[in-house]
Amino acid sequence: MKILAFAGSTSSTSINRELVKFVLKDFQDEEINLIDLNDFTMPVFSVDLEKKGFPDEAHHFLKAIEECDVIICSLAEHNRSYSSAFKNVFDWSSRINVKVFQNKPMLLMSTSPGGYGGGNVMNTAKTFFPQFAADIKDTFSLPKFYENFDMESGVINPDMLNDLKGKIQNFKNQVKAND
């Protein structure tokens, strides 16, 4: 199984990237492509720029999705929505292929320092991503990242860890059932 993994953030200290890396430990036997949105920096989308052509980075993002079997991502929440970096990659990519996520099974996650765990962006994505061909198999939101996550151990809250492990197993089971 080929996994495309990313955090919806360009921060060098992204907590969402840390969550993704922790989850990927449960997929060590799989082929993993952990991408960094910093490698997909493009001008801010506009119709005027679109008329001049599409950035190579948007094509590369879509190619990475095309080449994977599943997607694991964790979205950063900025002002109750997607980070501007992710939104820009998404905007450019969706103009090339409206089915951005190409019907790939997805484990969708979010985390934040606050008690809602990126719940606003998660709720938006759960509604919005399927319209762009995301096959969301399961979701996980980790609230209060700095209280519930240790950089060495990962998720340290036992209840949240059990919930996450259950969702990972559910995701794996659904993906296998569709093979």
N, C-alpha and C positions, 0 to 999 in steps of 0.2 A: 504494500500500500504506500502510495506517495502522498505525503502530507505537505500542504502549504500552510505555514504558520506566520502570523504577524500580529503586532500590536498596532492599534489605530492611533499611534503617537510618534512624534519625531524626537521626543525628549531622550537625552542620553541616560537619564535616570528613570526611565519609564517603569512605573509599577505594573502596568499592563503587560509589558514585555516580560517582566519577572514572573507574572502569573502564567503566561504562555510557556516560558521555559520550564517552569515547574510541572505543568501538565504534560509537556513533551517527554518527561521522564517515564511516563506510562506508555510511551510509544517507541522505546529505544530500539526495537527490532525493525522499525519501519524506516523508509527513506524520507528524511525530513529536509524541507527547504524553508528555513527560518529567514524571512526577508525583513529588511529594515526600510521603513517608509522614507528615510533620508536618501535612499537610492532611487527614489521616484519623485524627486523635486521637479516641479514644472511651473510655468507661469500660472497665475491665477486664471481659472477658466473664464472665458468670455466668448460670445458668439463671434466677435470681431477677430479674435485670435484663432478660433476654430476655422474660419474661412481661409486662413493661411496654412492650415494643416494641423495634424495631431502630433504631439510630442512623442518621441520614441519611448519614453518612460511609460506612457499609457499603454502602448502596445506590449511592452515588456511585462507590465502588471497583468494584463489579460493573458499573455502567454504562460505566465507562472500559474495562473488559475487553470488554464487549459491542460497543462501538463500534470496537474495533481489529481488525486482521487478524492481527497477530502480537504476541508479547510478548518483550521483551528485559529480563531482570532479572539482578541480581547480589546474592546474599544475604550479609549480614553474619553472621558466626558469633560467638555469645556463649555461652560455656561449652559448646561442642560442639553447639550447636543454633541455631535461628532466634533473631533478636533478639526481645525481648518485644513491641516495637512491631509488627513484621511479624506475629508469631503472633497478636496481638490482632485486627489487621485481618483476618487469615485466618480466625480463629475466628468472628467476627461474620458475615463474608461467607458462610462455609460453612453457617451456620445458615439463611441466606436461600436460598442455592442451593448444594447440595452439589457441583455441577459448577462450582466457582468459576472455573476457567480456561477453561470453555466451549469446550473442544476447539481452542483457538487454538494454532498452532505457537509453540513457545517456544525461545529461546536462553537457556539457564540458565548463569549464571556465579557465581563466588565469588572473593574474594581476602581475604588477611589478611597481617599483618606476619610471621607465622610461616611455617615451611617447608612446612606442609601446605596452605596456600592456601585455608582454609575447607573443606577436604575432608570434614570431618564433616557440616557442614550440607549440602554438595553431595550426599553419599551419601544422607542422609536425604531430601532433596528429590527426588532421582532415583527413589527408591522410592515416596515418599509422594504427590508431585504428580500422577502419572498417575491415582491413585485419585480425584482431584478434577478430572478432565478436562483435565489438561495434556498437550499433545502435544509432548513434549520432542524436538526435532530434533537438537540438539547441546548439548554442555556444554564449559565452559572454566573452569579453576581457575588463578589466578595466585598462586604462593607468593611469600613475601618481597617484599611490595608495594614497600617503600621502597628495595629494592635493584634491583628489576626494572621500576620505573615512574617516569617523570619527569613532573611536572605540565604541562610544556610539550610534550614529545615523545610522551608516552604510554608504551607498553611498549617498553623499551629493550634487553631481552635478545633478541638476534636469533632464537634458536631458539623462544622463547616467542612472539615476534611472528609468526613464520612459522606456528606452530601456530594462533594465534588467527586470523590472516588466512585460513588454510585452513578453519577452523571457520565463520567468517563466510560464506565462499563456499559451503561445504556447506549452511549454513542457507538462504542465498538460493536455491540450486539446488533444495533440497527444497520450499521454499515455492512456487517457480515451477512445479515439477512437479505440485503439488497444485491449481494454478489451473485 
